[in-house]
Amino acid sequence: MPTTATSSSSTRSNRTHRRLARSGIALATAAVTALLATGCTDNVDDAAAPAGSATAVRPVFTITDDGCSLSTSTLPGGVVTVTITNKGTVPNEFEILTENQLQIVGEKENIGPGVTTTFTTALEKGTYYTACKPNMVGALKGIQKITVTAGSGASVDSGTAALEKRAITNYTAYVRDQVGQLLTGTQAFTKAYLAGDVVRARELYPVARSHYERIEPTAEAFGIKEAGDLDTALDLRVQDLAADAGKKVTDPSVLKSWTGWHRIEADLFTKNGSAFKFASQADRRAAADRLDKDTQSLYNLVYGKITGASGAFKLNLADVVTGASSLLEEVATSKIVGEEETFSHTDLSDFKANVEGAEVAYGNVAALVKKADADLDAEVTQSFKDLDALLKKYQNGKDSMGNVTYADYSTIAAVQKEAGQAPKDSAYTRQQREFSDEVNVASEALAKVPGTILH
């Protein structure tokens, strides 16, 4: 249920009424329903959107177990907010794709059964498609053509245009830098892993992954053969794969088709005899080689060495804006319950990387927000400071390379262990609830950004 946007002080005083709630494997939240294009949005104030924008249209996207559909086939260009309702029995994902259906313009993941949320982005004139993806894996369903007509033609002054151009340029450079570090970090990790240096590989695992976690929503919007295929290859969780197949997480066919970081995590952090252990060194090498290859493909894509499904890698202002919000959605939908790092429990390192990435993304548009609404900029900035302070409480030292380390998440939270049953929110520890509350506050602040600067 969306809630009404409030001031920062009243938001904080009512945190306990906005706890994160889980449905199935998805984290449905009334408070974290306020993310932008690739995120979720709790409450985007209509008043914050430009006059005459598409926000006022409020189309409805309805999901059932049989498919999904949008209540209209035509929208005016500009800022648009879609109300999404999942009437099905499994978690689902909402996507808007380009005309060739090869690039994700925006998405809202982990929409739990019975959940109603909203999603905000800016669309230019053109042809798009909406669709849903049950359990966030597999083929798209309910693909529907949407025509976006010319909007109000809102213009910006030269100073604003310069700030927008700088934000896109700087964030593009940041994404490329992180992917470059991801490539070298991954190669160091797989080298230690294949050498059988378990201690070193476990130490390198969260360090290398942090570079991906900082820019994941941007990386997953693009692909080689189709939108999101690299993210699926690199970061797929076995829980989602099994749910899509209707099988157990330990089913041999599920494990055989599983690739990426988490497949190696399962082998590296489980005990001998576990169903998640590889049967041979040849299997380990195949998994490591595939991870290196897919990471190299991501590097080649963002550096323009190859073209992807939708052409050359190129970001726009909406990508920068949504980079911040959807990273916090990552925290809300998988980090809080320990679903992301279900074997290693290095979730707090991921959490920190997500927050860092969100801070950088927002930092690139902060001048635009401050110019339009200084109070909102102060609210967002303070929410990041609070999240950083909270995370600092759980630092427990440094690794051999000097990187800050964090407490094993399973020691402070009720978590999903080895892809098993996810804890209900009623089982959350005090620390988990504190994290949930701070994420809520930051998400609600970021929810106001698209209507403030997108046009």
N, C-alpha and C positions, 0 to 999 in steps of 0.2 A: 504494500500500500504506500503510495507516495505520500510524503509529508510536506508540509508547507515550509519553504525556506525561511530561516530565522537568522538573527544576528549571531555572531560568534559566541557571545556570552550565554545566550539562551540555549544555543545548540549544545554547549558543553554541559549545562545544568540538566538537560533532559536526555543525556546519553543513554541512561539505563532503559529508556523506552525505545531505543533504536538498536538493540542488540542484533548481531548477525544471526540469521536462522538458516538451518540447512534443510534441503529437500533432496533426498537421494544423494548423489555425489555432488550436487550443485549447492553452492552457498547462496541462498536467496536472501536478499537483504532489503529491508525497507529503507535503510539509511544509505546503503551503498548502491542504490539504484540511480545514482546521479552522475554517472560517468558519460563521457562524450562518445564521439563516433565509434570507436572500437571498444567502448566501455559501457558502463551502466549508469543510469541516471535516476536519482531519487526524486529530484524535483528541479526542473529547469523552469524558472519563473518566466511566464509569458512576457512579463513586463521587461525582462532583460533582453528580449529578442528585438531586432529592428522592426519598426512599424511596417506592416504589410508583408512581413516575412512569412515563410511557409509554416512557421511554428504554430500559428493559429489554426491551421488545418487539422492538426491532431489525427492523422490517419491511424487506424488500428490494425495491428498485425496479430492474427490469431493462430496459435499452434495447437494441433491435436495429434493424436497418435497416427492419424491417417495422412497428415500433411500440414500445410500452413498456407495462409493467404493474407494479402493486404487489402484493406477495405476500399482502396481506390487504385486506379491505374494511371492517374495523372496527378502531378504535384507541381506547384509553382517553384521556380528555382530560389535558392537562398537557404536560410536556416530552416531546418525541418526537424520536428520532434515526432517520433512514432511511439504510440503506446503499444506495448507488447504483452500479450497474455498467453501463458502456457496452460492450456486445458488438457494437455496430455499427461501421461504417467511417467515419463522419463525426462531428465534434463535435456535442454535443447539449446540451439544457437541460432541467432538471427543474423543474416548477412545481406549486405547490399553489394552487388557486383557491377563492374563495368559492362558495356554493351557486348564485349566478346566473352564475358563470363569468366575471364582469366585473372582478374585482379579484384581483390576485396577493397571496396571503398570504405567500408566500415562494418563492424560486427559487434554483437553483444552476446557474450558467451555465458554458459552456466546459468541458464534460466530454468530454475527448478519447477517441478510440477505444481500447479496452482498459483504460480507467481505472476504478478502484473508489475511491469516496470516500464521505464521510458528510455528512449535513445535519441540523442541529438547530434546532428551533423549539418554540414552545408553542402548542397548539391548544385552543380552548374547545369545549365540547359543540356539536355541529351537523353540518351536511352540507358536505362539501368535495369537490373533484375534483382528481385528480392527472393530469398530462399531460406530454408531452415536445415539444420543438420543435427538429428537426434544423437545424443551422447557426445556431440562435438567431433565425431569421426564418421568416416564413410561418405557415401554419396549425398549430394544435396537433394532435398525434397521440396515440393511446392514451388518450383521455379516460376516466377511471375514477372512479366515485362512491365516496366514502369516508365512512363514518359515524363520527363521534367521539362516544363516550359520555361520561357524567359521570366525571370523574377522582376523585382522592382528596380533592378539596376543600380543598387546602392553604390555610391562612389566614395573614395577616401581621399584625403588630402595627401600632398606629396610627402609630408613628414611621416604619416602613417604607412604609406606605401613603402617607404624606405625601411621602416622598422619591420614590416612584414617580410620584405626581401632578405633582410639581414637574419631574421629568425629562421627562415628556411635554409639559407646558406650555412649558417652556423650549426643547425641541428643535423643537416646532411653530413657535415664534416664530423660531427660527434658520432653519428651512426657508423660511418666508415672507420673511424678510429677504434671504436669498440669491436667491430667485426675483425679488424686487423689483429687486435690483441686476443680476440677469441681464437683466431686461427693458430697463432703461435702457442697460446695456452693449451689448446686442445692437443696439439702435436706433442707438447711436453707431457701432458697427462697420458695419452695413449702409449707413449714410449715407456713410461714408468709402469703402466698397467701390463703391457706385454712382456716387460722384463721380469714380472713377478714381484716388483717392489711395492707390496701392498701398502705399507706405511706412507711411502712417498705419493703413490697414486691417490690414496684417500685424502692426503693433504692438498693435492693439486685439484681435486675434483671441484670443491666449491669456488676455488679461486678462478679457474678457467670459466666455469659456468656463469660467474658474476657478470662477465662481459656480455653474454647473451641475455641474461635477465634484465640488464639495463635498457635494452632496446628491443625486447621480444615482440611487442605489438607491431612495431614497424616492420621487423623482419618477417613476421608471419603474414603480413598483408600481401607479400609478393611471393612468387614461386617460379619454378623453371618450366614445368609443363602445365601447371594449373595453380591458381591462387592457394597459398598455404602449404604446398607440398613439401617445401624445405622444413617448415616448422614441424610438420607431422613426422618427417624422417628424423629430425634432430631431438625433438622434445616430447614425443608422445608418451603418455602414461598408460601403463598396462590396464589400469582400471577402466579407462575409456575404451580401449581396444576390446577388452573382454565383454564389456556391456554391449558394444555394438554387435559383437558376434553372438551374444547370448550364451556365453560360455564362462567357465571359471577362469580366474587370472592365472592359474597354474596349468591350464589346458595346453598340451604340447603344440597344437596348431596356433594358439594365440602367442605363445612364447616364440615360435619360429618366425612369425611375421613382425615381431616387435624389434624396432631398431632405435638407435640414438643413445643419448646420455643416460636415460633411465634404465635402458637394458643393461648397460655396463654397470651402472650403480647397483642394480639388483644382484649381479654376480659378485661385485667387489665388496659389498657390505653385508652379505648374508653368510651364514655358517655352512660348512661342508655338509652335504646331504640335503640342502634346501632344493626345492624344485626350481628355484630361480638361478641356480648355479649352472654355468656352461658345462657341457660334458667333456670338452676337450680344449686344448690350446688353439686348435684350428678354428673352433667356434669363437674364441676370444679375438683372435686375429681378424676374422671376418667382420665382427662387430666393430672393432677399433678402426679397421680400414674403411668401413662404411661411414663411420663418424667423421673421420678425417676427410673423406671424399665429399660428403655433404657440406661440411663446414667450408671447404675450399670452394664449393659451388656458390655458397652464400657470399663469400669474399669476392669471387669473380663477378657476381651479380651487382653488388653495391658499389664496386669500383669500376663498373662499366666495361669489364673484360668480356662479358657475355650479356645477351639480352634475355629477359625472362619471358614468361607467358604473355605479359601485357606490354612488352617492349623494354626500353631502357629504364633503369632504376631512377625514379624521380619523386621527390616529396613535394607536398604543398602545405599551406598553412594549417589545414585541418589535421594533417598527419602530425604536425608538431604539437598542436593543442591536445589531440587525443593520445599522444605519446605519454603524457603525464597521467591522465585519468585512467587509461586502461592498465597502466602499470600498477596502480593501486588496486584495480580490480583483481589483478594477479594475486595480490596479498589476500584480498577478501575471499576469493573463491578457492584458493588451494593452499596458501601458506598458513592461514589461521588453524586449519584442522590437520596440518601435517600431511596433506595429500600429495603435494608436489615431490617432496623428498622422503617418501614413505619407507625407504630402506636405510638411508644415511642419516636422516633427521638433521640435515644441515639447512633447514628451512629459514633460520634466522639470517644466514648469509644471503640467501635468495631475497629475503624480505629487505635487507639492507640495500642490496643491489637494485631492487625494484624502486625503493624510495629514492636512491641516488639518481636513477634514470629519470624518475618523475620530476625531481628537482631540476635537473638539467633541462628537460623538455620545457617545463614551466618557465625556467629562467630565460629561455629564448623568446618567450612571449610576454614576460613580466612587464616590459616597458609599454607594450600595447595595452595591457590590462590596467596598469597604473595610470596611463593617459586617459582611459575611459572611466575607470572606477578605482580610485586610490584606496578606498576602504576594502574593496575585494582583494586587491593585491596584498594589503597588510594581513588580511584574514588567511589567505593561502600561505603566505610566507611564515606566519606564526604556526600554522598547522604542520608545516614541514619541520620547524624547529622542535615542536613537541614530539613528533615521531622520531626524530634523530636522538632526542634526549632519552626517550623510552628504550630505544635499541641499545644505547650506550650502557644501560644498566645490565645488559646481558653479555657484554664483552667479557671474555675470560682469559685473554692473553694474546699472544702472537705466534704465528707458525714460524718455521725455520727460515722463511723468506721475508719475514717482517710484516706479514699481513695480519690484520686484526682477526681474531677468531671469536666465535660466539658459542654459547652454551648449546649442548645437544637439546634440540627442541622437545624431545620426548621427556626430558627431565623437568620441564616447567609447564607442560601442556598435555591435555588428553589428545592423543594423536592417532592417526590411522597407521597401523604398523604392517609392513610387508604387504601393502595393497589390500589389507583386510577391511573390516567394518569401520566406517568413519564414525567418529564420536558425535553424539547429538549435542546441540548447544547447551542442553541441561547439564552435560558432563564437563563443560569448559572449566578450566581452572581460573583463579583470580587473574593470573597473568594473561591468559588468553582473552579474557573479557576486557582487560585494559588495552590490549592490542586492538581488539575489535572497535572499541570506543574511539581510539585515536584515528583509526582508519576511517571510521564514519565521519568524523569531523573534517578531515582532510578531503574526503570525497565530496561532501556537501559543499565545501568551498569551491572545489574544482568544477563542480556541476554548473556553476554560474559563468564559467569562462567562455564557453562556446557562444552563448547568446550575447556576450559582451563584446567579443572581437571578431567572430566570423561574420561573413556577409555574403 
